[in-house]
Amino acid sequence: MNPDQGVEFSLPLRVYIEDTDAGGIVYYVNYLKFIERARTEFMRTLGMDRSAIFNEQMMFVVSDMAVDYRQPARLDDELVATAALRQVGGASLKLRQTVCRGGALLVDAAVTLACVSPEHLTPRRIPKDMLAKLRAASLVPSD
C-alpha cells in the first residue's frame, strides 16, 4: 500500500479455533479484534507505530462504532480485514472497516476515533505532522 494515494489497507487473516464458538462460527466480538488489528497495521504503514499514537501527549480511542454483521465466518476461513480513512478532522478520524471472505462482505463497520489527552481523556488536536500523513492517506480529500 502506498499511504500517499489514499487507498484501502488490507490485512489477511485466518480463523483459528479460539476465534469461534462451539459451532465453529466466529464469535461476534472477534470481528472487532480483526478490525482493530487492521487499523493498527494501517497506522504502522503510515509510520505511526504504537509509541506514536499512544504516548504521554495523546492517544486515540474509539468514540463511536456501528457494526453490520452480514454473514458468518467459520473455522479455518481465510479472511481479509480492511481499514480506510473516510474523514480526517482536527481531533478525530472516521474509518470504514470491513471483514471479507473472498468476494463476500461479512462485516461492515463505521469507526470513529478521537484523539485525546491521556491524563484527562479530553479531546486534543492531532499533531500537524501526523494530521498531514492522515489526510494524505484518506480516501476522501479533506477540506
Buried (B, 14 or more C-beta within 10 A) or exposed (E): EEBEEBEBBBBEBEBEEEBBEEEBBBBEEBBBBBBBBBBBBBBBEBEBEEEBBEEEEBBBEEBEBEBEEEEBBEBEBEBBBBBBBBBBBEBBBBBBBBBBBEEEEBBBBBBBBBBBEEEEEEEBEBEEEBBEBBBBBBBBEBE
